[in-house]
């Protein structure tokens, strides 16, 4: 499954907003330096999917606020 994300780093509060089934807006407190914001985004996604997500990786948008994430769900 592919997810479309809009990531806003350096926010005062972390929020995780589901816009549609495969589109999310995520605000993280981490800065967009040294991959810290991307690491935090993946951690929030793992928490959202719980134990269902076997593997997760950034497909595109490593240096962009718009990202596409590949998620392998157990049982799919």
Phi and psi restraints in degrees (value plus and minus 20) as a CYANA .aco file:
   2 UNK   PHI    -129.2   -89.2
   2 UNK   PSI     118.7   158.7
   3 UNK   PHI    -138.8   -98.8
   3 UNK   PSI     121.4   161.4
   4 UNK   PHI    -121.9   -81.9
   4 UNK   PSI     109.8   149.8
   5 UNK   PHI    -144.8  -104.8
   5 UNK   PSI     126.8   166.8
   6 UNK   PHI    -137.7   -97.7
   6 UNK   PSI      97.1   137.1
   7 UNK   PHI    -127.5   -87.5
   7 UNK   PSI     111.6   151.6
   8 UNK   PHI    -138.8   -98.8
   8 UNK   PSI      84.2   124.2
   9 UNK   PHI    -101.3   -61.3
   9 UNK   PSI     151.3   191.3
  10 UNK   PHI      39.4    79.4
  10 UNK   PSI      12.5    52.5
  11 UNK   PHI    -102.7   -62.7
  11 UNK   PSI     138.2   178.2
  12 UNK   PHI     -93.8   -53.8
  12 UNK   PSI     -55.0   -15.0
  13 UNK   PHI    -147.9  -107.9
  13 UNK   PSI     129.2   169.2
  14 UNK   PHI    -107.4   -67.4
  14 UNK   PSI     107.8   147.8
  15 UNK   PHI    -151.9  -111.9
  15 UNK   PSI     133.5   173.5
  16 UNK   PHI    -154.2  -114.2
  16 UNK   PSI      82.6   122.6
  17 UNK   PHI    -131.2   -91.2
  17 UNK   PSI     105.8   145.8
  18 UNK   PHI    -112.1   -72.1
  18 UNK   PSI      95.6   135.6
  19 UNK   PHI    -107.4   -67.4
  19 UNK   PSI     -64.4   -24.4
  20 UNK   PHI    -166.8  -126.8
  20 UNK   PSI    -191.7  -151.7
  21 UNK   PHI     -80.0   -40.0
  21 UNK   PSI     -52.8   -12.8
  22 UNK   PHI    -144.1  -104.1
  22 UNK   PSI      -1.6    38.4
  23 UNK   PHI    -152.3  -112.3
  23 UNK   PSI     105.1   145.1
  24 UNK   PHI    -151.1  -111.1
  24 UNK   PSI     133.6   173.6
  25 UNK   PHI    -139.3   -99.3
  25 UNK   PSI     105.7   145.7
  26 UNK   PHI    -144.8  -104.8
  26 UNK   PSI     108.0   148.0
  27 UNK   PHI    -129.4   -89.4
  27 UNK   PSI     109.1   149.1
  28 UNK   PHI    -145.3  -105.3
  28 UNK   PSI     132.2   172.2
  29 UNK   PHI    -102.7   -62.7
  29 UNK   PSI     -35.9     4.1
  30 UNK   PHI     -91.8   -51.8
  30 UNK   PSI     126.7   166.7
  31 UNK   PHI     -97.7   -57.7
  31 UNK   PSI     141.1   181.1
  32 UNK   PHI    -107.2   -67.2
  32 UNK   PSI      35.1    75.1
  33 UNK   PHI    -150.5  -110.5
  33 UNK   PSI     120.5   160.5
  34 UNK   PHI      33.2    73.2
  34 UNK   PSI      16.5    56.5
  35 UNK   PHI      45.8    85.8
  35 UNK   PSI      -4.2    35.8
  36 UNK   PHI     -90.0   -50.0
  36 UNK   PSI     -61.0   -21.0
  37 UNK   PHI     -87.5   -47.5
  37 UNK   PSI     -61.8   -21.8
  38 UNK   PHI     -82.7   -42.7
  38 UNK   PSI     -60.8   -20.8
  39 UNK   PHI     -83.1   -43.1
  39 UNK   PSI     -61.1   -21.1
  40 UNK   PHI     -88.5   -48.5
  40 UNK   PSI     -57.8   -17.8
  41 UNK   PHI     -81.4   -41.4
  41 UNK   PSI     -66.0   -26.0
  42 UNK   PHI     -83.7   -43.7
  42 UNK   PSI     -56.2   -16.2
  43 UNK   PHI     -84.9   -44.9
  43 UNK   PSI     -61.4   -21.4
  44 UNK   PHI     -86.2   -46.2
  44 UNK   PSI     -58.4   -18.4
  45 UNK   PHI     -86.5   -46.5
  45 UNK   PSI     -59.8   -19.8
  46 UNK   PHI     -82.0   -42.0
  46 UNK   PSI     -60.0   -20.0
  47 UNK   PHI     -86.4   -46.4
  47 UNK   PSI     -56.8   -16.8
  48 UNK   PHI     -86.0   -46.0
  48 UNK   PSI     -63.9   -23.9
  49 UNK   PHI    -106.0   -66.0
  49 UNK   PSI     -29.9    10.1
  50 UNK   PHI      42.7    82.7
  50 UNK   PSI    -159.3  -119.3
  51 UNK   PHI    -101.0   -61.0
  51 UNK   PSI     -18.9    21.1
  52 UNK   PHI     -94.1   -54.1
  52 UNK   PSI     -49.5    -9.5
  53 UNK   PHI    -103.5   -63.5
  53 UNK   PSI      96.8   136.8
  54 UNK   PHI    -102.3   -62.3
  54 UNK   PSI     -64.4   -24.4
  55 UNK   PHI    -163.1  -123.1
  55 UNK   PSI     128.5   168.5
  56 UNK   PHI    -167.3  -127.3
  56 UNK   PSI     114.4   154.4
  57 UNK   PHI    -172.4  -132.4
  57 UNK   PSI     136.2   176.2
  58 UNK   PHI    -103.8   -63.8
  58 UNK   PSI     100.1   140.1
  59 UNK   PHI    -104.7   -64.7
  59 UNK   PSI     -67.1   -27.1
  60 UNK   PHI    -166.5  -126.5
  60 UNK   PSI     135.5   175.5
  61 UNK   PHI      75.5   115.5
  61 UNK   PSI       9.4    49.4
  62 UNK   PHI     -78.7   -38.7
  62 UNK   PSI     -55.3   -15.3
  63 UNK   PHI    -133.0   -93.0
  63 UNK   PSI       2.5    42.5
  64 UNK   PHI    -150.7  -110.7
  64 UNK   PSI     132.3   172.3
  65 UNK   PHI     -91.0   -51.0
  65 UNK   PSI     -42.7    -2.7
  66 UNK   PHI    -112.7   -72.7
  66 UNK   PSI     101.4   141.4
  67 UNK   PHI    -148.9  -108.9
  67 UNK   PSI     134.0   174.0
  68 UNK   PHI    -139.5   -99.5
  68 UNK   PSI     105.7   145.7
  69 UNK   PHI    -135.3   -95.3
  69 UNK   PSI     113.9   153.9
  70 UNK   PHI    -116.1   -76.1
  70 UNK   PSI     107.9   147.9
  71 UNK   PHI    -145.5  -105.5
  71 UNK   PSI     104.2   144.2
  72 UNK   PHI    -116.7   -76.7
  72 UNK   PSI      96.7   136.7
  73 UNK   PHI    -116.7   -76.7
  73 UNK   PSI     115.6   155.6
  74 UNK   PHI     -83.9   -43.9
  74 UNK   PSI     113.0   153.0
  75 UNK   PHI      72.3   112.3
  75 UNK   PSI     -22.2    17.8
